[in-house]
Amino acid sequence: MLLLPLVLLVACLALAGGQPCVTQNRLFIRYHVNNPRTPAPNPRAYCSMMMRRRRIYGKLINTFIHAPIRPINNVCFGGRTPFPSGLLWSKVSFTITVCIYNLSTCSYTGTYLSSRILISCCQGHPVYYEERMLLPLRV
């Protein structure tokens, strides 16, 4: 009877250990996954609409991946090339939209691209998208 509370405590701690990965993955999906791509007349309109809809504020650059979550998750397993900093390059290209905030016009510009993605994973799920490699030097 005295062991029951101890067993429950250990079980709760084990379950809670995965929570940061789940939370980070949910944020990754909110910030970076839009499949299929929401229709918009042009990339600029798409970026303005999506950043507002997803309530993403204060980011100079944000990228949306237009693919189902399964191929994105596959990057965390065999579908990748390790990167020196611990990030993972996808072996395949994805259709993406890169949104960059223009400080002089206070609006987003957008570019539709096909590119490999650079992410980090936690427990087999993407949790971080590396966007600094996409920033132009003038930003």
MOHU-V225534 format. One line per field, one symbol per residue. ss: DSSP state (A for helix, B for strand, O for the rest). phi: phi as a letter, one per 20 degrees, with the letter a starting at -180 (. if undefined). burial: # if it has 24 or more other ideal C-beta (glycine too) atoms within 12 Angstrom, else .. A space follows every 10 residues. Layout:
BEGIN
ss: ???
phi: ???
burial: ???
END
This chain:
BEGIN
ss: OAAAAAAAAA AAAAAAAOAA AAAAAAAAAA AABOOOOOOO OOAAAAAAAA AAAOOOOOOO BBBBBOOOAA AAAAOOOOOB BBOOOOOBBB OOOBBBBBBB BBOOOOBBBB BBBBBOOBBB BBOOBBBBBO OAAAOOOOO
phi: .ffgffffff fffffffegg fffffffgff ecdbcffffb fagffgfgff fffeldcmef bbddedbfff ffffffdeeb cfdgenfcef fdecfccddc eeffdlbedc cebcbfdccc cclncfcbde dffeffffe
burial: .......... .......... ...##..##. ####...... ..##.##### #..#.#..#. #######... ######..## ......#### ...####### #......### ##..###### ##.####### #..#.....
END
